[in-house]
């Protein structure tokens, strides 16, 4: 074997390994590149980002072309190496070629370029995009034929691939990204909760966040004007529903600012005060309305207050714009809010919780993961899991917590003690 042939084969193998690294790195970079980042670059006028966005849009064709190119150069490099080693070492050259090419391909054509690409995905993708676009066009017919064959083979085994079916919805992808960024330290819990709360608006209904009718503050419209004004001024709320004859018969909404404006116009003469002129009509919404739709409705109507009714038209509670915003940003308190003790950590590691505390608020405050699909409040969760209305001092264990009923009023659980169980304790209980 001449020196020229030897060095020509070596140079060819090196070039093929470089090409293999290019294909491997390009595949990793283009599949790992952020679509949101590329979209932002496209809007700013970056032409290469536009190429990347189009390549990612047809991901199956892109991966097929890169895999085809990668396999071609790898097989060709292995064939040249085997031929070279056979001439140098005889029959043992096959084993040497296999060992050497495996190491070279693994290190320089797979691990190294993919590590580089994953560490600089966007930059790498923008650099290789023009070349990869040409390869996708050139290999397009072959890749299309391969796709047809693959789909036919999968169909034989009862597997159907539909291009229009997304594995994850946009909301699920965003939620997964939030969890990953929070886990890796790129997003603090408060920001994660706010963005997560925004995503939850589609899934939650007004019944999940409303103030229940048992806690609804309303006034009798038939009260004397002086007493009514005193109640309005003493109340921490600016919007107050009014009832007449029966507390379930809601007749209107009273705004504290309208009351004060009317009193000022009457120069304090309460005998001339006419409630019907300052009272505004109520807005009733179904309890199954999603929070996203209700938020849009609040913004469209330019109002902050609505009463929630069930399928029979009975008032279940009220929902405000602030209730929905609190699902996004957390509790909003002002100088007139009355803070109720809802969560009290204890020295032994347990917490005492009021039964009316919403599960979502409890999860957000403690970073727990109690389910809120079947119940809105922590008391409702205990009743749902126990399949009964517990007595005081009864203890239940589920979802990794021990629940002790501390107090109950009629059929309502008013106070609970919760203690998180360790995995060892859970295992012991499960074995009994």
C-alpha positions in Angstrom: 0.0 0.0 0.0 1.6 3.3 -1.1 2.0 6.2 1.3 -0.3 8.3 -0.9 -3.1 5.8 -0.7 -2.6 5.5 3.1 -2.7 9.2 3.8 -5.6 9.7 1.4 -7.6 7.2 3.4 -6.7 8.7 6.7 -7.7 12.2 5.5 -11.0 10.9 4.1 -11.8 9.2 7.4 -11.0 12.4 9.3 -13.3 14.5 7.0 -16.1 11.9 7.3 -15.8 12.0 11.1 -16.0 15.8 11.0 -19.1 15.6 8.8 -20.6 13.0 11.2 -20.0 15.4 14.1 -21.6 18.2 12.1 -24.8 16.1 11.5 -24.9 15.0 15.2 -24.4 18.5 16.5 -26.9 20.0 14.1 -29.6 17.5 15.1 -29.1 18.2 18.8 -29.0 22.0 18.3 -32.0 22.2 16.0 -34.1 20.0 18.2 -33.1 21.7 21.4 -33.3 25.3 20.2 -36.1 27.3 21.8 -39.0 27.9 19.5 -40.0 31.0 21.5 -36.4 32.4 21.2 -36.4 31.8 17.5 -39.8 33.4 17.1 -38.5 36.5 18.9 -35.4 36.6 16.6 -37.6 36.3 13.5 -39.7 39.3 14.7 -36.5 41.3 15.1 -35.5 40.5 11.5 -33.0 37.7 11.9 -33.0 35.8 8.6 -31.2 32.7 9.9 -33.7 32.5 12.8 -36.4 32.3 10.1 -34.6 29.3 8.5 -34.3 27.6 11.9 -38.0 28.2 12.6 -39.0 26.6 9.3 -36.7 23.6 9.8 -38.1 23.1 13.3 -41.7 23.3 11.8 -40.9 20.2 9.7 -39.0 18.4 12.4 -39.6 14.9 11.1 -38.2 15.8 7.7 -35.3 17.6 9.3 -34.3 14.7 11.6 -34.7 12.2 8.7 -32.3 14.2 6.5 -29.7 14.6 9.3 -29.9 10.9 10.2 -29.5 9.9 6.6 -26.5 12.1 6.2 -25.0 10.9 9.5 -25.4 7.2 8.7 -24.0 7.7 5.2 -20.7 9.2 6.4 -20.4 6.9 9.4 -20.8 3.8 7.2 -18.4 5.1 4.6 -15.8 6.0 7.3 -16.1 2.6 8.9 -15.7 0.9 5.4 -12.6 2.9 4.6 -11.1 2.2 8.1 -11.8 -1.5 7.7 -10.2 -1.6 4.3 -7.2 0.3 5.6 -6.7 -1.9 8.7 -7.1 -5.1 6.6 -4.2 -4.0 4.5 -2.1 -3.1 7.5 -2.9 -6.0 9.9 -4.5 -8.7 7.8 -7.6 -10.5 9.2 -7.1 -8.9 12.6 -7.7 -5.5 11.0 -11.5 -6.0 11.2 -11.3 -6.1 15.0 -8.9 -3.1 15.2 -11.0 -1.1 12.8 -14.2 -1.8 14.8 -12.5 -0.8 18.1 -10.8 2.4 16.7 -13.8 3.6 14.8 -16.2 3.0 17.7 -14.0 5.2 19.9 -13.5 7.9 17.3 -17.2 8.1 16.3 -18.3 8.0 19.9 -15.9 10.7 21.1 -15.5 13.1 18.1 -18.8 12.5 16.2 -21.3 12.0 18.9 -20.5 13.1 22.5 -18.3 16.1 21.7 -20.5 17.8 19.1 -23.7 17.0 21.0 -22.3 18.4 24.2 -21.2 21.5 22.4 -24.5 21.9 20.7 -26.7 21.4 23.8 -24.6 24.0 25.7 -25.1 26.6 22.9 -28.3 25.4 21.2 -29.5 28.7 19.7 -26.1 29.9 18.6 -25.2 26.5 17.0 -28.6 26.2 15.3 -28.3 29.6 13.7 -24.8 28.8 12.5 -25.6 25.5 10.7 -29.2 26.4 9.6 -28.3 27.5 6.0 -26.2 24.3 5.3 -28.9 22.1 6.9 -31.6 23.6 4.8 -29.7 22.6 1.6 -29.3 19.1 2.9 -33.0 18.8 3.8 -33.8 19.9 0.2 -31.3 17.5 -1.4 -32.3 14.5 0.8 -36.0 15.4 0.8 -37.2 12.8 -1.8 -35.3 10.0 -0.1 -36.5 11.0 3.4 -40.1 11.3 2.1 -39.9 7.7 0.8 -38.4 6.5 4.1 -41.3 8.2 6.0 -43.9 6.4 3.9 -42.2 3.1 4.5 -41.9 3.8 8.3 -45.6 4.7 8.5 -46.7 1.6 6.6 -44.6 -0.6 8.8 -46.0 1.0 12.0 -49.5 0.7 10.6 -49.0 -3.1 10.2 -48.5 -3.2 14.0 -51.6 -1.0 14.7 -49.6 2.2 15.3 -50.9 5.3 13.5 -48.8 8.5 13.4 -50.8 11.7 12.8 -48.8 14.9 12.1 -51.6 17.1 13.4 -51.7 15.5 16.8 -49.6 17.2 19.4 -48.2 15.1 22.2 -48.5 18.1 24.6 -50.8 21.0 24.5 -49.3 24.5 24.6 -50.3 24.8 28.3 -48.7 21.5 29.2 -45.5 22.5 27.5 -45.4 25.8 29.4 -46.2 24.1 32.7 -43.4 21.6 32.1 -41.0 24.4 31.3 -42.0 26.2 34.5 -41.4 23.1 36.6 -38.1 22.4 35.0 -36.8 26.0 35.3 -37.9 26.1 39.0 -36.2 22.8 39.7 -33.0 24.0 38.0 -33.1 27.3 39.9 -33.8 29.5 37.0 -37.2 30.6 38.3 -38.1 31.5 41.9 -41.2 29.9 43.4 -43.2 33.2 43.5 -42.7 33.7 39.8 -43.5 30.1 39.0 -46.7 30.4 41.1 -47.8 33.5 39.3 -47.2 32.1 35.8 -48.8 28.8 36.8 -51.8 30.6 38.2 -52.3 32.3 34.9 -52.2 29.0 33.1 -54.7 27.6 35.6 -57.4 30.1 34.7 -58.5 27.9 31.8 -59.0 24.9 34.0 -60.6 26.6 37.1 -64.2 27.6 37.4 -65.7 30.5 39.4 -67.0 28.0 42.0 -63.4 27.2 42.8 -62.5 30.8 43.9 -65.9 32.3 44.9 -66.7 33.5 48.4 -69.3 31.0 49.6 -72.8 32.2 50.5 -72.1 31.3 54.2 -69.4 34.0 54.2 -71.3 36.4 52.0 -71.7 39.9 53.5 -75.0 41.4 52.4 -77.4 44.0 53.8 -81.2 44.3 54.1 -82.4 46.8 51.6 -85.3 47.7 53.9 -83.1 49.0 56.7 -83.6 52.7 57.6 -81.2 54.9 55.6 -79.2 56.0 58.7 -78.6 52.3 59.8 -77.9 51.3 56.2 -75.2 54.0 55.8 -73.7 53.1 59.1 -73.4 49.4 58.0 -71.8 50.5 54.7 -69.2 52.7 56.4 -68.4 50.0 59.0 -68.0 47.3 56.3 -64.5 46.5 54.9 -66.1 46.1 51.5 -66.8 48.8 48.9 -69.4 46.7 47.0 -72.2 45.2 49.0 -75.1 43.1 47.7 -78.6 43.9 49.0 -81.5 41.6 49.7 -85.1 42.2 50.5 -87.7 40.0 52.4 -85.4 37.0 52.3 -81.5 36.7 52.3 -81.7 34.6 49.2 -83.6 37.3 47.3 -80.8 39.5 46.1 -82.1 42.7 44.6 -79.2 45.0 43.9 -75.6 46.1 44.5 -74.6 49.1 46.6 -71.3 50.8 46.1 -69.9 52.8 49.0 -68.7 55.6 46.8 -72.2 56.0 45.4 -73.6 56.2 48.9 -71.1 58.9 50.0 -71.7 60.9 46.8 -75.5 60.8 47.4 -75.1 61.9 51.0 -72.9 64.8 49.9 -75.5 65.9 47.4 -78.2 65.7 50.0 -76.0 67.8 52.4 -76.4 65.0 55.0 -80.3 65.1 55.0 -80.9 61.3 55.3 -84.7 61.7 55.1 -84.3 62.4 51.4 -82.0 59.5 50.8 -83.5 57.1 48.1 -81.8 53.7 48.0 -83.2 52.8 44.6 -81.4 55.7 43.0 -77.9 54.6 44.2 -78.5 50.9 43.9 -77.2 49.2 40.7 -78.4 45.9 39.2 -76.7 42.7 40.0 -74.9 40.5 37.6 -75.4 36.7 37.9 -73.0 34.2 36.4 -73.1 30.4 36.2 -70.9 28.5 38.7 -69.4 26.5 35.7 -67.9 29.6 34.0 -64.1 29.3 33.6 -62.0 31.9 35.3 -60.5 32.9 32.0 -63.9 33.6 30.5 -65.0 35.4 33.7 -61.9 37.6 33.7 -62.6 38.6 30.1 -66.2 39.3 31.0 -65.2 41.5 33.9 -62.8 43.5 31.6 -65.4 43.8 28.9 -68.2 45.0 31.2 -65.8 47.1 33.3 -67.2 45.8 36.5 -65.6 43.9 39.5 -68.4 42.0 41.1 -70.8 39.1 40.2 -73.0 36.7 42.1 -72.6 33.0 41.3 -75.6 30.8 40.8 -76.0 27.1 40.3 -78.1 25.2 37.7 -81.3 25.9 39.7 -80.6 29.7 39.9 -79.8 29.6 43.6 -77.1 32.0 44.8 -74.0 30.0 45.7 -71.7 32.9 46.5 -69.9 35.8 44.8 -66.8 36.3 42.7 -64.8 39.5 42.2 -62.1 40.6 39.9 -59.8 40.6 42.9 -60.5 36.9 43.5 -59.4 36.0 40.0 -56.3 38.2 40.1 -55.3 36.6 43.4 -55.2 33.2 41.6 -52.4 34.8 39.6 -50.4 37.0 41.9 -51.3 35.5 45.3 -53.2 37.1 48.2 -53.9 40.8 47.7 -54.3 42.6 51.1 -55.0 46.2 51.8 -55.4 48.3 54.9 -59.1 47.5 55.2 -58.8 43.7 54.9 -59.5 41.6 58.0 -56.9 38.9 58.3 -58.4 35.6 59.5 -56.1 33.0 61.0 -56.2 30.3 58.4 -52.8 28.5 58.7 -50.8 28.2 62.0 -47.5 26.2 62.0 -46.9 24.4 65.3 -43.7 23.6 67.1 -44.0 19.8 66.5 -44.0 20.4 62.7 -47.8 20.1 62.3 -50.0 22.9 61.1 -53.5 23.9 62.3 -55.7 24.8 59.3 -59.2 26.3 59.2 -61.6 24.0 57.3 -62.5 26.8 54.9 -59.0 27.3 53.6 -58.9 26.6 49.9 -56.6 23.7 48.9 -55.0 25.8 46.2 -54.0 28.5 48.7 -52.7 25.9 51.1 -50.6 24.3 48.3 -49.2 27.6 47.3 -48.3 28.7 50.8 -46.7 25.4 51.8 -45.5 24.1 48.5 -47.5 20.9 49.0 -49.3 19.0 46.3 -52.7 18.1 47.7 -55.3 17.3 45.0 -58.0 19.9 44.4 -60.0 18.1 41.7 -62.8 16.8 44.0 -62.9 19.5 46.6 -62.2 23.2 46.9 -61.4 23.5 50.7 -59.3 21.4 52.9 -62.4 20.4 54.9 -64.1 19.3 51.7 -61.0 17.1 50.9 -61.2 15.3 54.2 -65.0 14.7 53.8 -64.4 13.4 50.2 -61.7 11.0 51.3 -63.4 9.9 54.5 -66.7 9.3 52.6 -68.4 10.6 55.8 -68.7 13.7 58.0 -66.1 13.0 60.7 -66.5 13.5 64.4 -64.2 15.6 66.4 -60.8 13.9 67.3 -61.1 11.5 64.4 -57.9 10.9 62.6 -57.4 10.1 58.9 -54.3 9.4 56.8 -54.2 10.0 53.1 -52.0 11.8 50.5 -49.0 11.6 52.7 -50.6 13.5 55.7 -52.3 12.7 58.9 -55.5 14.8 59.4 -57.0 15.3 62.9 -60.4 16.9 63.1 -60.1 19.5 65.9 -63.5 21.1 65.8 -66.8 20.8 64.0 -70.0 22.9 63.8 -73.0 21.0 62.8 -72.0 19.4 59.5 -69.0 21.6 58.9 -65.4 20.9 59.8 -64.0 24.1 61.1 -60.5 23.3 62.2 -57.9 20.6 61.4 -54.4 19.6 62.4 -52.2 18.3 59.5 -49.0 16.5 59.9 -46.8 15.5 57.0 -45.8 11.8 57.1 -42.3 10.6 56.2 -42.0 8.0 53.4 -40.9 5.5 56.1 -44.1 6.1 58.1 -46.2 5.7 54.9 -44.5 2.4 54.2 -45.2 1.1 57.7 -48.9 2.1 57.5 -49.3 0.5 54.0 -47.8 -2.8 55.4 -50.4 -3.0 58.2 
